[in-house]
């Protein structure tokens, strides 16, 4: 098994494996898509490889779909929060 294959093996253990893939890629982000997103997140909530899935989405900067129980907006918000924290820490280091 190659490093690439072992890095993607988590997909075979995903709770989403038997679900309709379209469920995890809503066309809209509001309105009727809210129910679709909620159903996808319920599946993710019980998944044993949720963290690996989220890490994959973050590492590949995936802009579409529910990954690791997060929407693209969730992931973008978390990236911004991390950047702000890093910038604040850098300012404190410089000021010290």
Secondary structure, DSSP 8 states (H G I E B T S, - for coil): --HHHHHHGGGGG-GGGGS-GGGGS-S-SSTTHHHHHHHHHHHHHT-TTHHHHHHHHHHTT--SS-BTTB-HHHHHHHHHHHHHHHHHHHHHHHH-
